[in-house]
Amino acid sequence: MELIFPTYVASYKLQPKINFSLRDKFICYLGVMQTLLLAAVPMLLISYPLMKMIGIRTSLPFPSSMEVISQLIIYFVIDDYANYWIHRLCHLKWMYENIHKVHHEYTAPMGFATLHAHWLDVVLFGIPSFLGPALVPGHMITLFLWLFLREVESVENHSGYDFPWTLKKIIPFSAGAEYHDYHHCVGGQSHSNFAPVFTYCDYIYGTYKGLQLPQKTFEETG
């Protein structure tokens, strides 16, 4: 969209002073692919026997729409709560300095930076995504749809754009890109806006900071 509709998307950019070249994006992409080879591929190799063990169905009949919707809601709630606490854990001094700091190298995130992280970070944040299906197993189609929606949501959070069609404009207590941009912009000093999908955990546990980005630029924060 930046390449095809640059004028249109510019008005929705959250940190307009920061722009990444194609070279910057490609370097980020290469780093992400390296991390995926270290973390995601081994997880994929063991995923099928694990899915069979916890009871994920792969045969007919296909699940009903009500089953799919109800399970997706459960998965989102479980993932959101577990993800919130893992994220807070990663901002403890030792965890941040040795693991999570890599992900915060981009104080103005972009889509490719979603998985720009230490390999252990990818593993830790992958646990909540499989926790729901493990506790409430369903059909493989539901699992694929869940992982697709969760990844789309995560990329949108890191996109750096607050588009008018995002879910946060429709669903109450949704986080979204602007919410997560604040968390990245503050960087290592951030002890707020940990929620990935919904903001209720930040409200409940006193870590809600809102949407207003601090008056900093990427150059000022390094």
C-alpha positions in Angstrom: 0.0 0.0 0.0 2.9 2.3 0.7 4.2 1.7 -2.8 0.9 1.8 -4.7 -1.1 4.4 -2.6 1.6 6.5 -0.9 -0.5 9.7 -0.6 -3.5 7.9 0.7 -1.7 5.9 3.4 0.4 8.8 4.5 -2.5 10.5 6.3 -2.9 7.4 8.5 0.7 6.9 9.5 1.2 7.1 13.3 4.8 8.3 13.3 5.1 10.2 10.0 8.6 11.4 10.6 9.9 7.8 10.4 10.1 6.1 7.0 11.7 2.9 6.1 13.3 2.2 2.7 12.8 -1.0 0.8 16.4 -1.9 1.9 15.4 -1.4 5.5 12.3 -3.6 5.1 14.3 -6.3 3.3 16.9 -6.4 6.1 14.1 -6.7 8.6 12.6 -9.5 6.5 15.8 -11.5 6.4 16.2 -11.2 10.2 12.6 -12.4 10.7 13.2 -15.4 8.4 16.3 -16.4 10.3 14.3 -16.2 13.6 11.5 -18.3 12.0 14.0 -21.0 11.0 15.3 -21.2 14.5 12.0 -21.1 16.4 9.0 -21.6 14.2 10.2 -24.6 12.0 11.0 -26.8 15.0 7.6 -25.9 16.5 5.9 -26.8 13.2 7.6 -30.2 13.1 6.2 -31.2 16.5 2.8 -29.5 16.0 1.0 -32.3 14.2 1.6 -35.0 16.8 0.7 -32.5 19.5 -2.5 -31.5 17.7 -3.5 -35.2 17.5 -2.6 -35.8 21.1 -4.8 -32.9 22.4 -7.7 -33.9 20.2 -7.8 -31.6 17.2 -10.1 -33.2 14.6 -8.9 -33.4 11.0 -11.7 -35.5 9.4 -15.3 -34.9 8.3 -17.8 -33.5 9.3 -16.7 -29.9 9.2 -17.5 -27.8 12.2 -20.7 -25.7 12.3 -20.4 -22.0 12.1 -21.6 -21.7 15.7 -18.8 -24.1 16.9 -16.2 -22.1 15.0 -17.3 -18.7 16.2 -17.7 -19.8 19.9 -14.3 -21.5 19.9 -12.6 -18.4 18.2 -14.0 -16.2 21.0 -12.7 -18.5 23.6 -9.3 -18.7 21.9 -9.1 -14.9 21.7 -9.9 -14.5 25.4 -7.4 -17.1 26.6 -4.7 -15.9 24.3 -5.2 -12.2 25.3 -5.0 -12.9 29.0 -2.0 -15.2 28.8 -0.2 -12.9 26.3 -0.7 -9.9 28.6 1.2 -11.6 31.4 3.9 -13.0 29.3 4.4 -9.5 27.8 4.7 -8.0 31.3 7.2 -10.8 32.3 9.3 -9.9 29.2 9.5 -6.3 30.5 11.2 -7.3 33.7 14.8 -6.0 33.7 16.6 -9.3 33.0 14.0 -10.6 30.4 14.0 -7.2 28.6 17.7 -6.7 28.4 18.5 -10.3 27.3 15.5 -11.3 25.2 12.7 -8.8 24.6 14.9 -5.8 23.8 15.4 -7.2 20.2 11.7 -6.7 19.4 11.9 -3.1 20.7 14.7 -2.1 18.3 11.9 -0.7 16.2 10.4 2.2 18.2 8.2 2.8 15.2 7.1 -0.7 14.2 6.2 -1.9 10.7 4.5 -5.1 9.5 7.7 -7.1 9.0 8.8 -6.2 12.5 6.0 -8.2 14.0 8.3 -11.2 14.3 11.5 -9.2 14.6 12.5 -10.7 17.9 14.7 -13.1 19.8 13.9 -16.7 19.0 12.9 -17.4 22.6 10.5 -14.4 22.4 8.8 -16.0 19.4 8.5 -19.3 21.4 7.1 -17.6 24.5 4.6 -15.5 22.7 3.6 -18.5 20.6 2.4 -20.4 23.7 -0.8 -18.4 24.3 -1.9 -19.0 20.7 -1.9 -22.7 21.2 -3.2 -22.6 24.8 -6.8 -22.1 23.7 -6.9 -24.9 21.2 -5.2 -27.2 23.8 -7.9 -26.4 26.4 -10.8 -26.4 24.0 -9.9 -28.5 21.0 -11.9 -28.3 17.8 -11.4 -28.9 14.1 -8.2 -28.2 12.2 -10.1 -25.7 10.1 -10.9 -23.7 13.2 -7.3 -23.9 14.3 -6.1 -22.6 10.9 -8.6 -19.8 10.9 -7.6 -18.9 14.5 -3.9 -18.7 13.7 -4.6 -16.7 10.5 -6.8 -14.1 12.4 -4.3 -13.9 15.2 -1.4 -13.3 12.8 -3.3 -10.7 10.8 -4.2 -8.9 14.1 -0.6 -9.0 15.2 0.7 -7.6 11.9 -1.9 -4.9 11.9 -0.8 -3.9 15.5 2.8 -3.4 14.2 1.8 -1.8 10.9 2.4 1.7 12.0 -0.9 2.8 10.5 -4.3 3.6 12.1 -6.6 2.8 9.2 -10.4 3.6 9.5 -11.4 0.0 8.8 -9.5 -1.6 11.7 -11.5 -3.7 14.2 -10.8 -1.3 17.1 -13.2 1.1 15.4 -15.9 -1.5 15.7 -15.2 -3.7 18.7 -15.1 -2.1 22.2 -11.8 -2.4 24.1 -9.8 -3.3 21.0 -6.1 -2.4 21.1 -5.0 -1.8 17.5 -1.9 -0.2 15.9 -2.1 3.2 17.7 -2.3 1.5 21.1 0.7 -0.7 20.4 2.7 2.1 18.8 2.7 3.9 22.1 4.3 0.8 23.7 7.0 0.6 21.1 7.7 4.4 21.0 8.4 4.4 24.7 10.7 1.3 24.3 12.6 0.0 27.3 10.8 2.5 29.6 7.4 1.1 28.7 5.4 -0.4 31.5 2.0 0.0 29.9 -0.2 -1.0 26.9 0.8 -4.7 27.1 -2.4 -6.0 25.8 -2.3 -7.6 22.3 -5.9 -7.7 21.2 -8.2 -6.2 23.9 -7.4 -3.5 26.4 -9.3 -4.8 29.4 -6.2 -6.4 31.1 -4.4 -3.0 31.0 -7.5 -1.4 32.6 -7.9 -4.0 35.3 -4.2 -4.2 36.3 -3.4 -0.5 36.0 -1.1 -0.5 32.9 -3.4 1.3 30.6 -1.7 4.4 29.2 -4.0 5.3 26.3 -3.4 6.2 22.7 -1.5 9.5 22.7 2.0 8.9 21.4 4.7 10.6 23.5 6.4 13.6 22.0 9.5 11.7 20.8 10.9 10.7 17.5 12.8 7.7 16.5 15.9 9.8 16.2 15.6 11.0 19.8 15.1 7.5 21.2 18.0 6.1 19.2 
